[in-house]
Amino acid sequence: MSENKETDARNWYHLDAKGKVLGRLATEIANLLRGKDKTNFAANLDQGDYVVVTNADAFVLTGKKVDQKRYYRHTGYLGNLKTYTVPELLKDKPGEILTKAVEGMLPHNRLQKGFMDRLKVYSSDSHPHQNIKFKNVK
């Protein structure tokens, strides 16, 4: 047993985003990152697990979200509000849409950075965490 008991209790989960609906997948990831499935869950503690997501650009959006949904970013200068559509973001940054969806479902407090640091998003099947033993998602 190592000296850091906090990391001993953390599990690794692998999720494949191919064909899954974005919102439902993001909810599942957010719950794993927070540790809401654990019996000792406390909202003020960071007891979540690591989540590795592959095929992050192969999720499904329902309805007209592909055409109508917009993502915004402001540079800090006057009049520099940048607007991106779903196809633009999928072409430039494939995992950004999934990351933003998960980030929006996590609490906006000091714990959020720790949650997001444990989320690993990859747009292909291969990832550098091959040697880790993953647990199955329930």
One Martini backbone bead per residue (centre of mass of N, CA, C, O) as a GRO file, in nm:
protein
  138
    1MET     BB    1   0.097   0.036   0.022
    2SER     BB    2   0.071   0.353  -0.010
    3GLU     BB    3   0.081   0.679   0.112
    4ASN     BB    4  -0.156   0.743  -0.091
    5LYS     BB    5  -0.490   0.684  -0.029
    6GLU     BB    6  -0.644   0.839  -0.250
    7THR     BB    7  -0.531   0.674  -0.508
    8ASP     BB    8  -0.616   0.381  -0.422
    9ALA     BB    9  -0.940   0.436  -0.464
   10ARG     BB   10  -0.888   0.467  -0.761
   11ASN     BB   11  -1.029   0.423  -1.069
   12TRP     BB   12  -1.052   0.285  -1.401
   13TYR     BB   13  -1.219   0.404  -1.697
   14HIS     BB   14  -1.370   0.285  -2.006
   15LEU     BB   15  -1.492   0.474  -2.290
   16ASP     BB   16  -1.708   0.451  -2.573
   17ALA     BB   17  -1.844   0.702  -2.799
   18LYS     BB   18  -1.962   0.525  -3.007
   19GLY     BB   19  -2.302   0.608  -3.065
   20LYS     BB   20  -2.338   0.811  -2.840
   21VAL     BB   21  -2.495   1.029  -2.651
   22LEU     BB   22  -2.369   1.311  -2.529
   23GLY     BB   23  -2.532   1.367  -2.262
   24ARG     BB   24  -2.525   1.077  -2.144
   25LEU     BB   25  -2.218   1.049  -2.142
   26ALA     BB   26  -2.153   1.301  -1.966
   27THR     BB   27  -2.307   1.203  -1.715
   28GLU     BB   28  -2.143   0.946  -1.666
   29ILE     BB   29  -1.869   1.086  -1.636
   30ALA     BB   30  -1.938   1.284  -1.404
   31ASN     BB   31  -2.007   1.062  -1.196
   32LEU     BB   32  -1.724   0.929  -1.196
   33LEU     BB   33  -1.554   1.183  -1.121
   34ARG     BB   34  -1.714   1.227  -0.840
   35GLY     BB   35  -1.826   0.946  -0.702
   36LYS     BB   36  -2.148   0.873  -0.691
   37ASP     BB   37  -2.120   0.541  -0.675
   38LYS     BB   38  -2.028   0.568  -0.394
   39THR     BB   39  -2.080   0.518  -0.052
   40ASN     BB   40  -1.870   0.776   0.033
   41PHE     BB   41  -2.020   1.018  -0.065
   42ALA     BB   42  -1.914   1.367  -0.103
   43ALA     BB   43  -1.956   1.690  -0.216
   44ASN     BB   44  -1.673   1.808  -0.067
   45LEU     BB   45  -1.529   1.567  -0.217
   46ASP     BB   46  -1.253   1.405  -0.392
   47GLN     BB   47  -1.358   1.060  -0.507
   48GLY     BB   48  -1.293   0.999  -0.787
   49ASP     BB   49  -1.227   0.890  -1.110
   50TYR     BB   50  -1.092   0.762  -1.390
   51VAL     BB   51  -1.132   0.873  -1.742
   52VAL     BB   52  -1.145   0.703  -2.058
   53VAL     BB   53  -1.190   0.839  -2.388
   54THR     BB   54  -1.295   0.708  -2.691
   55ASN     BB   55  -1.409   0.830  -2.973
   56ALA     BB   56  -1.491   1.153  -2.934
   57ASP     BB   57  -1.606   1.201  -3.251
   58ALA     BB   58  -1.856   0.954  -3.239
   59PHE     BB   59  -2.094   1.095  -3.155
   60VAL     BB   60  -2.436   1.187  -3.080
   61LEU     BB   61  -2.677   1.413  -3.211
   62THR     BB   62  -2.977   1.543  -3.145
   63GLY     BB   63  -3.153   1.670  -3.374
   64LYS     BB   64  -3.037   2.017  -3.458
   65LYS     BB   65  -2.746   2.055  -3.327
   66VAL     BB   66  -2.548   2.051  -3.566
   67ASP     BB   67  -2.671   2.330  -3.685
   68GLN     BB   68  -2.740   2.517  -3.406
   69LYS     BB   69  -2.502   2.484  -3.236
   70ARG     BB   70  -2.304   2.690  -3.011
   71TYR     BB   71  -1.972   2.814  -2.950
   72TYR     BB   72  -1.804   3.019  -2.706
   73ARG     BB   73  -1.537   3.276  -2.730
   74HIS     BB   74  -1.328   3.502  -2.547
   75THR     BB   75  -1.036   3.705  -2.573
   76GLY     BB   76  -1.080   4.016  -2.421
   77TYR     BB   77  -1.158   4.178  -2.654
   78LEU     BB   78  -1.324   4.396  -2.824
   79GLY     BB   79  -1.534   4.211  -3.035
   80ASN     BB   80  -1.404   3.897  -2.960
   81LEU     BB   81  -1.633   3.687  -3.045
   82LYS     BB   82  -1.628   3.346  -3.075
   83THR     BB   83  -1.772   3.122  -3.319
   84TYR     BB   84  -1.883   2.776  -3.303
   85THR     BB   85  -1.938   2.486  -3.457
   86VAL     BB   86  -1.953   2.153  -3.463
   87PRO     BB   87  -1.785   2.094  -3.725
   88GLU     BB   88  -1.545   2.278  -3.650
   89LEU     BB   89  -1.466   2.136  -3.382
   90LEU     BB   90  -1.428   1.848  -3.500
   91LYS     BB   91  -1.191   1.934  -3.685
   92ASP     BB   92  -0.998   2.078  -3.473
   93LYS     BB   93  -1.143   1.964  -3.180
   94PRO     BB   94  -1.273   1.665  -3.104
   95GLY     BB   95  -1.287   1.672  -2.763
   96GLU     BB   96  -1.426   1.950  -2.680
   97ILE     BB   97  -1.728   1.885  -2.663
   98LEU     BB   98  -1.711   1.673  -2.438
   99THR     BB   99  -1.561   1.847  -2.231
  100LYS     BB  100  -1.780   2.072  -2.209
  101ALA     BB  101  -2.011   1.887  -2.117
  102VAL     BB  102  -1.878   1.786  -1.855
  103GLU     BB  103  -1.810   2.064  -1.727
  104GLY     BB  104  -2.119   2.153  -1.710
  105MET     BB  105  -2.186   1.896  -1.500
  106LEU     BB  106  -2.009   2.024  -1.303
  107PRO     BB  107  -1.910   2.179  -1.042
  108HIS     BB  108  -1.850   2.534  -0.977
  109ASN     BB  109  -1.548   2.483  -0.828
  110ARG     BB  110  -1.251   2.377  -0.682
  111LEU     BB  111  -1.296   2.070  -0.788
  112GLN     BB  112  -1.305   2.079  -1.104
  113LYS     BB  113  -1.004   2.047  -1.182
  114GLY     BB  114  -0.968   1.760  -1.068
  115PHE     BB  115  -1.176   1.628  -1.246
  116MET     BB  116  -1.055   1.715  -1.529
  117ASP     BB  117  -0.771   1.577  -1.488
  118ARG     BB  118  -0.917   1.274  -1.499
  119LEU     BB  119  -0.976   1.341  -1.796
  120LYS     BB  120  -0.946   1.132  -2.093
  121VAL     BB  121  -0.924   1.239  -2.437
  122TYR     BB  122  -0.986   1.051  -2.745
  123SER     BB  123  -1.022   1.018  -3.112
  124SER     BB  124  -0.925   0.725  -3.074
  125ASP     BB  125  -0.846   0.398  -2.984
  126SER     BB  126  -0.585   0.503  -2.895
  127HIS     BB  127  -0.382   0.494  -2.587
  128PRO     BB  128  -0.150   0.547  -2.306
  129HIS     BB  129  -0.345   0.333  -2.110
  130GLN     BB  130  -0.307   0.015  -2.170
  131ASN     BB  131  -0.169  -0.096  -1.881
  132ILE     BB  132  -0.440  -0.053  -1.750
  133LYS     BB  133  -0.682  -0.154  -1.527
  134PHE     BB  134  -1.011  -0.179  -1.603
  135LYS     BB  135  -1.329  -0.097  -1.533
  136ASN     BB  136  -1.654  -0.157  -1.543
  137VAL     BB  137  -1.939  -0.026  -1.650
  138LYS     BB  138  -2.269  -0.033  -1.512
   0.00000   0.00000   0.00000
